[in-house]
Amino acid sequence: MPSYTVTVATGSQWFAGTDDYIYLTLVGTEGCSEKTLLDKPLYNDFERGAVDSYDVNVTEDLGEIQLVKIEKRKYWVHDDWYCKYITVKTPGGEYVEFPCYRWVTDDKEIVLRDGKARLPQNDKTRLAKQHRRKELETRQKLYRWKEWHPGFPMSIDANAHKELPRDIQFDSEKGVDFILNYTKAIENLYVNRFMHMFQSSWSDFADFERIFVRISNTISEYVMQHWQEDFMFGYQFLNGCNPVIIKKCTALPEKFPVTHEMVELCLERNLTLEEEIKEGNVYIADYEMLEDVTPNSTDPCTIQYLAAPICLLYKNSENKILPIAIQLGQIPGENNPIFLPSDAKYDWILAKIWVRSSDFHIHQTVTHLLRTHLISEVFGIAMFRQLPAVHPIFKLLIPHVRFTIAINTKAREQLICECGLFDKANATGGGGHVQLVQRAMKDFTYQSMIFPEAIKLREMESQEELPYFFYRDDGMRVWEVVKRFVTDVVNIYYDSDESVQNDEEIQAFVKDVSVFGMQDTENSGFPKTIKTLEKLIEYLTVVIFTASAQHAAVNFGQYDWCSWIPNSPPTMRRPPPTEKGVTTIEFIIESLPDRGRSCWHLGAVWALSQFQENELFLGMYPDEHFIEKPVKQAMARFRKNLDEVASIIKERNKNKKLPYYYFSPDRVPNSVAV
């Protein structure tokens, strides 16, 4: 009598064991086995991390094993079980691997294909085609699109984390409870003693040190010591939390009437301002998107304010970027003066503070939330809806959408919802952040997500012109390594442009992203179809790079750059100045956040800057969705190339007072999960 040996690996996730009945059926080309009971209540199989083996006896050889069916039946109460993989040893001694990496819940049956990745056009049997179709039909019922706010990218149809499909929930919901994490952060930072003084002002700049946590040799301490210097202000446009706003100024906009006479003292090359612009030495940061955004009014006792400044920056003879002119509103006029380094000390400091505050709002809502979190969720939902587990691109992308839909759902539930935590300290709370996303979506293009193109769009690609733009240099290194890896994997499964065009599932994935996820936004440039290998490689590189490297670059520096409150105020309690010569230190302190909001802000940037427990960094793929040797070799090359980039960055950062490490692969998680 033929016998098959079945090995079952249980995950180490919380609640991974089961006290339910577990049955297994083997399906082969020549028939299928009877249901075999693998586990029953009160037995010790399927404990967390266990690997158990069973014999499945059959009357006749089943032929080539194509499917494995797992069925769980309730005993007393449902006990979710996480299955990593199943391996079947045939009577002939061959091993067939069936990756799972899914939760088996309720009284449900899961049907697994063997681990070999296949394009849809490569499946020839009716059984294989039927399995693909049924899997996607089931997934499309589970992963439904929903519009959270008009004009937003679409999100998952779930109001709470517990409503999500079990496979994409966090292992432990407590780990991503924003209320709990922020409260813990405030306690750990020893600032909870200030919370009862929610609306009281600080005394002076030094008073902010009472909530500032010194950690030896950190960027945050250097920021605290140098935040008032023009060098530090300009440096952040290149290598701070939000290095995506600055661009080369090719002509001064009419709304920003800066003259040569105003800035002559700042120019070092004996050229006029117009000549400096032509030489490529002038840059601009325009926060027009904030114009007329409604400030937070959730606290009637504290009026909050926003501004939409324009800042002109100059590359001096030492290649440092320095501010030379700031206008705090978009419409020039007597009540909207242009502030200059030559103005009174506190006039200039306050103007820079307003720019830093505006930069914080754009960073949080557009650069961070929209352009990494929300777009990665779109890619993730479309992937689950259109790519079956057997598809090589599903296997490639699944590590890079890990927990993304869950963290975004949790954020909508607690953080950026009406009356959520975001409202407590941010001037764009209470609905302003929604307006910002809606505005940003109108200019959101696919091209701007292609990292090298995004740099070119700002005319900042030249290392010779800007030698200290580490965000650009490190980002390009990681982009190329990711692209090389994607190229290796794609070339294993696609042999021509025609094979891409004939892949109906990849075409459905791309179309779902554009038409549904991005709501077919006019002029966005998101492709609805992909016709070449080159474009497929580019598209998948965008997906992986955005979820991993780009998110890391704009997220994990938040404590470094934003914990010193005057350098990144989350709100301002006095309106922007309308004249020069009247600003005092007292007015600046009264403008900055009060004690309570400062503490909430500090807790937030601390919590958001922490890695997840058991974080998986770029190139770490412990779940073996791929079983083919060529892909595993590609993964090994990927890790080697990532290690080389990390070494280059580490060497460059040696002895630097301001090291830049946000793109270092050993600090880049695989996915948006915090």
Secondary structure, 3 states (H helix, E strand, C coil): CCEEEEEEEECCCCCCCCCCEEEEEEEECCEECCCEEEECCCCCCCCCCCEEEEEEECCCCCCCEEEEEEEEECCCCCCCEEEEEEEEECCCCCEEEEEEEEEECCCCEEEEECCCCCCHHHCCCHHHHHHHHHHHHHHHHHCCEECCCCCCCCEECCCCHHHCCHHHCCCCHHHHCHHHHHHHHHHHCCCHHHHHHCCCCCCCHHHHHHHCCCCCCCHHHHHHHHCCCHHHHHHHHHHCCCCCCCEECCCCCCCCCCCHHHHHHHCCCCCCHHHHHHHCCEEEEECHHHCCCCCCCCCCCCCCECCCCEEEEEECCCCCEEEEEEECCCCCECCECEECCCCCHHHHHHHHHHHHHHHHHHHHHHHHHHHHHHHHHHHHHHHHHHCCCCCHHHHHHHHHHCCHHHHHHHHHHHHCCCCCCHHHHCCCCCCHHHHHHHHHHHCCCCHHHCHHHHHHHCCCCCCCCCCCCHHHHHHHHHHHHHHHHHHHHHHHHCCCHHHHHCCHHHHHHHHHHHHHHCCCCCCCCCCCCCCCHHHHHHHHHHHHHHHHHHHHHHHCCHHHHHCCHHHCCCCECCCCCCCCCCCCHHHHHHHCCCHHHHHHHHHHHHHHCCCCCCCCECCCCCCCCCCCHHHHHHHHHHHHHHHHHHHHHHHHHCCCCCCCCCCCHHHCECCCCC
